[in-house]
Amino acid sequence: FFVFSVRFIHGAMSSELLLPISENKNPSRWGTWKRRLSDVSHSSDWLAVILGPAISVPFATCYAALICSDASLRSHFPMVLQQVMWTQMLGSIIALFIGQFVTTTNLDPLTAILFGQLARKVARLQTGESQETILSNVMLLMPFISLCLGLALYVVGKLKLAMMLRFIPYTVVAGFLAGSGILILQESLSLAAGMELWDLLRQSLVSFTNLAGASNLTGSWAQVILSITFSALLEFVREWHTFSTPLVMVGAVGLSMTLDNFSNGTLPPRSWFLDFPDPVSWWEPFERVRDGFHQSYEKTAVADLEFMGGFVVIMTVSWSINTLAVAKLVPLRPGLERCDEQDEIRSLGVTNVLLGSCGGLCSMQSFKIPMIMRSVRSGPNWPYFNVVMNVLLFLCSPRSIVQTVPRFLFAGTVVRLACDLINEWLLDARRRVSAEEWLVLLATALAVVINVTLGILFGLFCTLAWFAFEYMNVTGIAHESTLSESRSRVERSEAEHALLKKHGGSTLILWLNGYFFFGLACQVIDQIREKIKSSEASVVILDFTSVPAIDASGVCALAELTQELRDRRKVRCIFSGMARRLKKSLEGAAQHQQAHLFLDMFPDLDKAVEFCEVGILKGLPMQKRPSFGKRISKIDSLNCISEVAPFLMERGNEPDGGIWHHLLQNELDYLDPDMVTVNILRDLSGEAHEKEDGEVLFRHGSAARELIVILDGAVDVTHPSGPGANSPHRRATVKGSDITEVPETRARRARVGAVFGAVEYASGSFDRDQNVYVGANLSCTGKAVGALEVLIIDFNDLWQAEVKEPRLAIVLRTWLSRLASVALMASLQQDPLSHLHCREMRQQATHFAVV
């Protein structure tokens, strides 16, 4: 019994059969129909039957009423409504063959508002013309504009331009949609009131003290309140069930019709209903469109073209963005795994071209129906059910519904859509963006309410202005220093460093960062003037390594600044790290100055700083020039050992200048006091080798095979991945004039006493196959600077000498171990020469801040 109880509970919870039962292999016909009905009840096919009268008719009625808001067209409301119903029917038929979604396209209330503005504009420009003439013009212009909109959408989808719309700022998109929601809310409440909302407010304030006048407005205010209440009711029941929203709409329409029949037409008052004269025949809208071809458009041609251009641009952008969002909600047709947004935009364009060619109005993919269908499965019969319902609604005029349903029910359905737009794109956006951006969004929405086209342009202007203002605060002069604090990568003695620290304050170094555009250029130029004035500098170095581009305003401002500093303040301006195209632009601007302007330009900041250092040291009197002091040892991250050597003066009488004794003196004192090691190394190195200017001593990536010691001259040590090599303006591009190879960045300039290859020799090995000693791969490249004298020892000869003489091996390995440990400690510390690069300085500043 216990086991049976457990199995019973488990079966009830898991909805599985407790005991096996025999299946009926021949089910009855009633069971088959019951199972089919049960399956269909969970699909969305039945929604087509309900959504026809519940959504299509109210939206079509509200759409036509918004177009006929002008007094000259109110009497022709049935004619426009029939054209709208024709659009819905034709759109559902086209959706059977075109598109990727199960649902059909629907009407956009924003286009109704814009068409209403077009109707009022045509009526104002054609004052004195008959209402039939104005109606024919409007009914022809709307399909023609829909045709043009379809062509624009097709081009956007064909050329895959919809992705470019993502570059439109969020504040503009959200402001446009929020402003559209405010417009739809305003017009829908005006529809409920029976007059313009602002006129209702104005008349209410005027008749506030007049009870008789106020009583005439009671009905209008009652409908406004009821439309808001009905909209709130739709929002309240939205989450109950999939069918709750359409059932509430159907129930409201049925309740209104029932109340009207039982009260013999007295409740609600007749003033609460739309004026609907005798119904029109289904072909009459096409006759009006035909009559429009015979009308004159001289008075309205300019206004029509202006409206059409703005309408096509606005709705193309809006519907393209809308399609990208709707694709995430709308169920796809059977057999499709994913939605191709570009293809769907193209299909939407074809749909509107066909609608416009057949006298219909523009139509889009709406959020309304897909949101209702989210909780149900898309049935295969939905499109056919929808076509049947739209054909019936088109042939059977919805006059009975319009005459028995008050305006507030039609307006309430649209108010719900407007509130959704305002809530999502205006109120909820306050939590997604900063306060300043939200103010721009709000200003854009309000501008859209006043004028849609100018509102979008206003939003773009405000967004770009705010971006420029924000960008100016985070770019410009990223760091500043003087020659007293920053040095080049040229190795110098302590005396030289002391003199540069003393006299280097007159050279100002400024690191610039970001795009140098018109707004930032003026600000940076003013900051440079102030810093030069406060520091009393005679030389200023401007580093453009982190500046990807400069516009024309920035180039002219730099040229003017250079001339101003040279002529008025006697300050020399030096530029470094500029891309080739920026150099050409600046040189071109300098040539157009009144006086000949010579520009000092260097490929990187290291060269510019070295140039200034040489100028300072050469400019000192002879008695103040530096002399060699104590030994300066430097082992950098490239495994290069540098000894700025006083041994040139101390042991100049020795054959090799005393270099080997100087390098190994720590080990010689207690491992080889007889100097056997020094004599062996002298024999192995032999006479000094002379190198010409620019000759490569060793190259990055190749295996080291020689030990090289500098006796006289200097060597530029470069590295391909050094700082500044990956700056954005040095990357090769397919187009343009900036296609250049990335030059190797100088890591340092090694002078007398520098040793190359020692660390590579210590980490090398003997290749028994080739019977040769091979060192590790070199991590840098060395080129001679001017006349150069070096001592060279082949790795193989040195290794064989180690085998023969144990003391040489002990001294060398001890020396190399000491160098390796010093190199390891040096790699863990900040190199003071790395201050020449803005990125490294920012990292160091961040490190110090954390500590």
N, C-alpha and C positions, 0 to 999 in steps of 0.2 A: 504493500500500500504506500509506503514511504517513497519507494522508487517511482511508482506510478504518479504520485503527487508532484515529485520534482520534474518528471518528464512533462507533466501537464502544464506546470507553471512555465517551464522553459519553452514549450511549444507555443503557449499563449503570447509570451514576450517576443519570440522570434518570428511569429506569424508563419510557422511551419506546421505541416501536418503531423499530428501526434501518432497516428497509426496509419499504415499504408492502406489505401483503398483502391479498388479496381477502377480504372478510368473507363469512361464510356466512349468507346471508339466510334460510335454512331450518335453524335449529339443531336438533340431535337432541333427543329427549325427555330422554335421559340428561344432556346438557349443560345443559338448562334446569333439571332437578332439582339438578344439581351446583351451579349458580350460586345457586339459591335456598338450598340448605343452607349454602353459603359465606357468603351474606349474613346468614342467620339466626344463624350461629355468632358473629357480631359484635354481635348485639343482646342485650338483657337478658331476652328471653322465656324462655330456657333457665334463667335464675336462679330462676324461679318453681318449676320442678321440683326444683331442688336446695335452695332455701331453705326449702321446706316441711318436710321431715324434719330439715334441718340447723339451722334457727333457730326455726321455729314450735314444733316439739315440745319442744326443750330449754327455750325460754323459757316455754312453757305449763306444762311440768312444774315448772320452778323457781318460777313464779308461784303455782301451786296449792300447792306445798310451803311457800312462805312464808306463805300464808294459813292453812294447816293446821299451823303451828308449835306451836300449843297442843295439849296432850296429849288434850284432849276431842274434837279434830277429826282427829287423825292417821288414825284408822281410816276416816274418810270422805274420804280423799284422792282416790280415783277419782271420787267424786261432784263434788267441786269442780273436778277436772281436766276432767271432761266439760262443766261449765259454762264453763270457760275456752275449751275447744275450740269450743263453740257460739259464743262471742263472736268468735273469730277467723274462723269460717266466715261468720257473719252480717255482720261488718265488711267482709269482702272482697266480699260481695254488694252491700251498701249503697254501697261505693266505686265500683261500676259506674255509679251514677246520681248520686252526690253527691260534690262535691269537684273540685279543679282539678289534682290530681296523678295520675300514672299508678299510683304505688304505693298500697297500702292502709294503713289505720291498724294500729297494733300496740299491744301491752300495755306499760305502764310499770311497771318493777319497784318504783318508789317507792310506787305505789298498792297493790301487793301487800303491802308492809311495813305501810302504814297499815291495810289491811284485816286484816292479821294482828293488829295492835294492837286493832282493833275486835273481832275474834273473842275475844281474850284478855279484853278488858273485859266482853264479854257473858257469857263463861263464868264470870268471877269474880262478876258480879252475879247470875247465875242458878244459884248453887250449890245443888245438890240436884235440879236438873232433869235430864231425860234428855238423852243426847247428840243424839238426833233432834230434840228441841225446840230445843237450842242451834243445831244445824245449820240448821234451818228458819228461825230468826230471822236468822242471818248471811246465808244465801243469799237472803233477801228484802231485807234491808237494803242489800246491795251493789248490786243493780239499782236500788233506789230512790234511793240516793245518786248513782249514775251518771246517773239521769234528772235529778236536781236540778243536777248539774254541767253536763249538756248545756244546760239552760235558762239557766244563768248564762253559759256560753260564747256562746250565741245572743244574749243581751242585749248582751254585750260587743262582739260583731261587728256587731250591728244598729246600735247607737248609736256605733260607731267609738270605743270606749273603750280599745282596745289601745294607741294611741299615748300615752295618759296613763300607761301602765305604764312608759314610758321615764323618767318622773320618779322612779322608784324608784332609790335610789343603787346604784351598781355594787357596792359592798361587800356590800350586802344580797343582791342577785341572785347574785353569785359565792359568797357565804357559804352561801346556801341550796342552790345546786347542788353545792358542795363537800361540804356536810353531807349532802346526799342521796347523794352518792357514798360517803361513809363509812358511812352507814346500809346502803346496798346491799351494800357490801363486807363489813360485819359480818354481815348476815343470810345472804349467800351462803356465807361461810366457816362459819357455823353450820350451814347446810344440808349442806355437805361433811363437817363433823365429826359430824353426827348429834346434836348437842346445842348449847346456847347457847355461844358462843365464850368468854364470861366464866366460865361454869361449867367449861369445859374448862381454862382457865388456872388457876382456883382449885383444881380437883381435881389438876392437874398439880403445883402447888406443894405441896399437902398430901401427895401420894403420891410426892414426890421421893425420899424415903428408903426408901419401900416398893417394892421391885422388882416384887412381885406386882401391886400396884395400878397401877404405872406401865405394866406390860405390857398392861393392859386399855385404856389410852389410846393405845397405839401406832397402832392402826388409825385412830383419829380424827385424830391428827397427820399420819399418812401421807396421808390424803385431803386435809387442808388444804394440805399441801405440793404434792401432785399437782395440786390445783385451781389453785394459783398458777403451777405450772410449765406447765400447759396454757394458762392465760391468757397467759403470756409467749410460748409457742409461737405462739398466734394473733396476737400483736403482731408477732412476728418475720416471719411469712409474709404479713403484711397487704400489704406493698408489692411482693410478687413478681408477682402477677397478680390480676386481678379475681376469679377463681374460687378463689384459693388458700385464703381463709378458710373458705368453705362446704365445699370439698373436704376440708380438714383435719378439720372437724367430722364430715363423713360418714365419712371414713376412721377417725376415732377410734371412732365408733359401730360401724362394721363390724368393727374390730379387737376391740372389747370383746365383741361378739356371737360372733365366731369363737372367741375364747379361752374364752368360757363354754361353747360347744358341745364343743370339743375336751377340755376339762377336766371334762366332765360336771357342771358347776355348782359346782366347787370353787374355781376362780379366776375372778375375784377372790372374796374371802370374801363370803358372803351378807349379812354385816353392813354391807357397803359399798353396798348397794342400798336404794332406797326400798321401803317396804312397800306392796305393791299387791295387795289381795285380788282376788277374782273381779271381772271387769269389770262395769260397770253398763250398763243399757240407755240409749239416748240420751234417752228421755223422762223418766227418773227425776229429773234435776235440776228439771224443771218441776213434778213432783209435790211436791218439797220446797218450792219457792217457793209453790205453792198452799197447802201446809200452814202456811206462815208467816203467811198472812192470818188464820188461826184461832187464833193464839197471842196471849198477853197480853204487853204491853210496859210494864206499870206500873213494874216494877223498873228497866228500862233506858231509859225514855223520856228522862229528863234527859241521861243520858250519850250516848244516840244523837243527840239534837239538838245537843249540844255538839260531838260528833265530826263530824257532818254539816256544821255551819257552818264549822268549821276546815278540813275536807277540801275543801269547795267553794271557799272563798276561796284556799287554798294552791294547789290544782291549777288554778284559773282563771288565777291570775297566772302560774304556772309554764308551763302549756300555751300561754297567749297569747304569752309571750316565746319559748317553744320554736317556735311556728309561725312567728314572724317570722324566726327563724334557719334553720329547715328549708326555708323558701321559697327560700333561696339554693342549696340542694343538690338538691332533689327535681325530677326531670324533669316537665314539664307535659304535659298531654294535647294531642293534635294539634289545631291550630287556635288555641291560646292563645299569645299573644306574651309576656305577663307575668302574674305572680301578684298577685292582689288579696288582701293579707293579711287585711284585715277580712272579706272575703267567705269566705275559707278558715276563719277562726275561727268564723264563723256556720255554715258547713257542718260543721265539727267538732262544734259544739253540736247540730245536727240529727242527726248520726250517733250521738252519745251519748244523745240523747233516744230514738231508735229502739232502740238497744241496751238501754237501761234498761227501756223499755216491753216488750221481748220477753224479758226475763229475763237479758240479758247484762250484762257488766261494762264499765267505762269504758275507752276506747281512745283513742290519740293518734297523731300523726305521729311516728314514731321516726327517730332518726339512723342506726340500724344498717343498714337496707336501702339507703337513699339513698347512704350512704358506700361501700357495696359496688358500687353501680351507677354511680358517678361516671365510670368509665373505659369504659363501654359505652353504646351507643345505646339509647334507650328504644324498645322494640318495641311495636306496637299490640296484640299478643296477650297481653301481660303480665297484665292484669286477669283474663282468661278462664282462663289457665293457673293463676293463683293461686286462683281460685274452685274449679276442679276439684280441686286438691290439698287445699284446706281442707275441701271436702266429703268427700273420701275419708278424710282424717285424722279427721273427726268421726264418720263412720259406722263406720270401722274403729278400734277402740280402740287407742291406742298402748301397750297393756299389754306387748307383746313388747319394745318399745324400753325401757320403764321398768324391766322386770325383768332386762334383760341389759346395761344401761348403769349403771355406778357413779355415785354421787352427785357425785363430784368433776368429772365431765365436764359435768353440768348446771350445777354451781356455777361452773366455770371460764369458761363463756360469759358469765355475769353478772358475774363478777369483772373480766373485760376491760372491760365497760361501766363499772363502778364506778371502775376505775383511770383510764379516759379522763376521767371527770368530775373526779376528784381532781387529775389531772395538769394539765388545762386550766384549771380554775377555782381551784385552790389553789396548786400549785407554779409553774406558768407565770405566774400573777398576781403573783408576787413581783417579777417583772421589769417589770410594767406599772404598778404603783402604788407609792406611797411606803411606807416601812417602817411608819409609824404606821397608815396605812390598811390595810396587810396584816395587822397585828395585830388590827384591828377585824374584818376578813374572817375571820381564823382563829377569833376568839372567837365570831362568828356561826355558823360551821360547827360548832363544838363544841356550841353551844347548840341548834342544829337537831338534832344527834344525840341530845341529851337529850329535847327536846320540840320538834316541828316548829313548832307555832304560836307558842309562847313564844320560840323561837329567832329567828323572823322579827321579832317585836316587839322582842326584845333587840337585834337588829342595827340596826333602825330607830332605837332609842333611842341606841345607841352612835354611830351615824353622825351623827345630829343633834347630839348632845353634842360630838362632835369637830369638826363644822362650826362650831358656835357658838364653841368655843374657838379655832379657827383664825381665824374671822372677827373675833374680838375683838382679835387681834394685828395685823391689817392695817387696821382702821378705828378710829374714835374721833377724837382730836385730831390732825388732819393737820398743822397748823402753828400757831405762836403768834408774836405780835409785840406791840408796844406802839405808842402814838401817837407816840412819839419816832422810830420807824422807818417807819411807814406813814402815809400821808396820804389824805385824800379827793381827789376830782378838782376841788375848788374851787381856783382860782388865788390864791395869796397871795404877799405880798412876802417878801423874804429875812428881814426882821425878824420877821415872823409865823412863818416856818418855824423860825427860831432859837428863838423862845419855845416853840413846840410841841415842839421837840426837847428843850428843857430841862425843861418841865413835863409832857410827855406820858407819862412813865414810869409815872404812876399809873393810866393807862387800859390795860387788858390786852385784847388781841384774840385770840380763839381761833377757828380754822376747824375745824368738825366735818365728818366724812365718814362715809358709810355708813348702813346701816339702824340706827336707834336702838332696839334691842330690849331686853328685860329684862336680859340678861347684860351687854350693852355699856353700858346706862344706869348701872348701879351703878359700873362701872369708870370711866366718864367723869366722873361726879359726884365721885368721890374724887380724880381727877386735877385737876379744876377747883379743888377745895378746896386741894389742895397748891400749885398754881400761884399762887393768890391769896395764900396765906399766905407763900410764898417771895418774891413780888414786892411785897407790901404794896400792892396795887392798891386803889383806891377805886371804880373803875368797871371792869366786865368786859363785853365785847361778845362774844356767841356767834353765830357766823354759821352758818346752817343751809342755805346755798345748795346744798351737795352732800349733804344729808340727804333722801332720797326719802320716808321714812316714819318714824313713831314709834309704838310700841305704847303700850298703856295704862300699863305700868310706867314707861316713859320719860317720858310726860307727867306723871304724878304725881311722879316724881323731880325733874323740872325745876321744877314748882310749889313743891315743898318746898325745893329749893335756893334759889329766888328769895326765899322768905320767910325762910329761915335767913340768907342774906347780908344782907338788909335789916335784920332785927331784931337779930342778934347781932354781926355784923361791920361794919355800916354800909357795906356795899358795894352799889352800884347795878348791877343786872343788866339788860343790854339785849340784845334778840333781833333778828336781821335775817335776811332771805332765807327766811322760812318760807312754805310754801304755805298757801292759805286754809284748807284743812281742818285743817292742823296748828295754825294760829292759833286756830281755833274750839275744838279739843280742849284746848289749853293754857289758853285763857280760861275754858273750862268747869271745868277742874280748879282754876284760881285762885279762882273764885267759891265753891268749896266749902271753902276754907281758913277757919280760925277767924277771922282778921282779914281785913279788906278788902285785897286784894293788887292793886296797880296794875302792869300790865306795860308796859314800854317796847318797842314793836315798830316796826320800820322795814322797808320793802319790800326794801331791799338794803343791803349793807354800806356803800356809799358814803354814803348818807343818814345811817346811824348814826354813822359816823366824823365826818361834817361836824357833826352835832349835838354830839358831844363836843368837837370843835375850837372851836366857838362858845362852848360852856360854859367852856372853859379860857381863851379870850381875853377873854370878858366878865368872868370872875372875877378878872382881874388888876387891881391898882391902876392909876389913871389915868396915873401917871408911868411905869409899866412897859409900857403898851400900845404896840404897834409903830407906827412911822411909816414913810413911804416912804423907801426907800434908793435904791440903784442900780437901773437899769432891768433888768427881767427879761423876756427874750424867750422865747417858746415857740411853736414851729410843730409841731403834732401831726399824726398820721396822717390826720386828717379835713380837712387843708388849711386849718385855721383859724389865723390869726396873732394872737398875743396880746402886748400890750405893757402890762404893769403899770406905769403911766407916772408918773415924777416930774415930767413936763412940766406937770401940773396946778398945781404950785407954781412951777415955773421960768418958765412963759410964760402965766400966767393972765390977763395984761393983753391978750393978742392976741384977735382976734374969735372964733376957733374954739378957743381954749384952747391954741393952739400945737401941735395934734395933727399937722397935715400937715408942719410943720417938723420935728417930732420923728420922724415915720416916715421921711422922705426925707433926713434930715440927712447920711447917708453919701454920697449921690449929689449933693446940692446943692453941697457944698463944691467939687467940681471940674467938675461938669456945668452947674450953673445958680446961680452965686453971686448973681445978681440977683433970685432968688426969683420968677421968672416963673411957674414951675410951681405954687408955693404959692398964688399969687394966682388962677390959673386954677381950681385945685381948690376954693378957697374960694367962688369964684363958682358953680361947678357944684353944690356941696353945699348952699349957701344956709343957711337957718335950720335949727336942730335940730328933729327930729321926736320927738314924745312918744308912747310906747307904753304901753298898760295891762298890768297883771299878767296873765300867761298868754297874751298875744297872740303869734301865730306870726309870726316875721319871715321865715323861709324854711323850706321843707319838703324832706325827703329825696326824691331822685329827680326833682325838677322842675328845669328849666333855670334857671340863675342869670341874672338880668337886672339886678342892682343890686350896687353896692359899698357895704357897710354898715360904719360905724365907731362903736363905743360911746363916748359922751361921759360918761354917768353911768348907774349901775345895773349890772345883771348879766343874763346870758343863759345859760340851761341848754342845752347842746349835747348832743343825744341821738342814738343810732344804733340801728337795729332789730336789728343783728347784733352788738351789743356783748357783752362778757363777762357771763355770767350769764343771757343771754336764752334759752339752750338748756338750762337746768338741768332735770333729769328731772321735778321736781314741778310745773313750769309748763306742761307739754305738755297740750293739751286732750284729754280722753277722752270716749268716747261716754256712759259711765255715770258716776255719782258727782257730787260737788259741786265738782270742781276744774276745771270748764270755764270758763276765763277767757282773754282775749286776752293774748298775751305783750306786756308793756309795753316801751317803748323804754328802753334802758339809758343812763343819763347818762354821756357820755364826759368831760365837764368842765363847769365853770361859768366862763364867760368874764366878765371884768370890764372896767373902763375901759381903753381903748386897744386892745381886740380888733378885728380887721379880718376881715370875712367877704366872700368873693366875689373876692378878689384873684387867687388861683390859677385859679379858674374863668374869670375874665376873660382871663387870659393864654393859656389853652388854648381860648378860644372862637373864633368866626369870624363873618364878616359874611354874612348871608343876603340874597342879591341879589333873590330872589323877593319877600320881604316887606320888603326895604329896611330891615333892622334887624340890630343886632349881638346875637348870642345866645351866652351863655357855656355852659360845660360843665354837666352835671347835678351837682346838689349831693349830697354823700355824707352829709349829716347834717340834723338838724332843729333850729331855734333858737326858743326860747320866752322871752319876757320874764319876769324874776323881779322883781316889784315895779314901781315907777315906773322908766321907762327913757327915756333920751334918746340918739338916734343921728343920725349924719349919713348921708345917702343920696345916691348919685350913680348915675344911670341909665347902663347900659353903652353905649347908643347915643349919648348926649350925650358920654360920655367918649371914645368912639372918634372922633366927629366933631371933638372938640377936639384929639385927637392928629393928625388929618389937617391941621388948620389950623396947629398950632404944633409944629414939629419938636422943639424942646427938651423939650416935655412928653412926646412919644413916647419920646425917648431916656432921660429920667429915669425914666418909668414902667417901660419895658421893662427897664432896668438894675436897678431896684428889684425888679421881679417875678422876674428871673433870680436875683438874690441870695436872695430868699425861697424860690424853688424849690430852689436848692442846699442851703439850710439845712434845708428840709423833707425833702429826700432824706437828708441826714445824720442828721436826727432819727429818720427811719423805720427806720434801720439800728441804732439804739441802743435799749436797754431803757428804756421809760418808767417812771420811778420811781413814778408813780401807779398803775401796773398791779399793784402789790403787793397791792391790795385783793382780788384774786381768787386763790383757792387753786390753781386749775388752772394759771394763769400762773406762780405761784410755784413749783410743782413742775417746770414746764418750765424755769424759770430755774435752779433748783437742779440739775437734770439737766445743763443746759448747762455750768454752772460745774464740775460733777464731771468731765465729759468733758474740759474744758479743762485 
